């Protein structure tokens, strides 16, 4: 099996009033659609991830890619001692046949109490500026956690490989 990574060129800005779940689903689908139009014979995987923090008033705060160290530090300070939900949406599309399989994985992360110095050190060493919520669990970010609740640990890295593997096997790919 060969594959190619293609940048879909999709604007990731949320729409006004859009929920986190609707946002990641829309972006995963838009990314798959953009690439599938260029490769109609291929099975295309589009995905997106956001971190969601719910405050005391039950308001949902969507944390995307921070882009700057200062914004990353702000996001992580807001995560200190809280549970965040990382929503990872996947759209698998085959334009030629019209096949489309979509799903969303939710992973919950409990952050430990974080002091500003620890956050600053983490951001300087890891540079997680392109990661949802400024959190990179496959690196030093794991030290920011108390616990992780997930049915697929790879989802937190940005692509739920266990579920994706099942989808690809259903599409006819032989996976070990």
Buried (B, 14 or more C-beta within 10 A) or exposed (E): EEEEEBEBEBEBEBEEEBBBBEBBBBBBBBBBBBBBEEBEEBBBBBBBBBBBBBEEEEEEBBBBBBEEBEBBBBBBEBBBEBBBBBBBBBBBBBBEEEEBBBBBBBBBBBBBEBEEEBBBEBBEEBBBBEBBBBBBBEBBBEEBBEEBEBEBBBBBBBBBBEBBBBBBEEEEEEEE
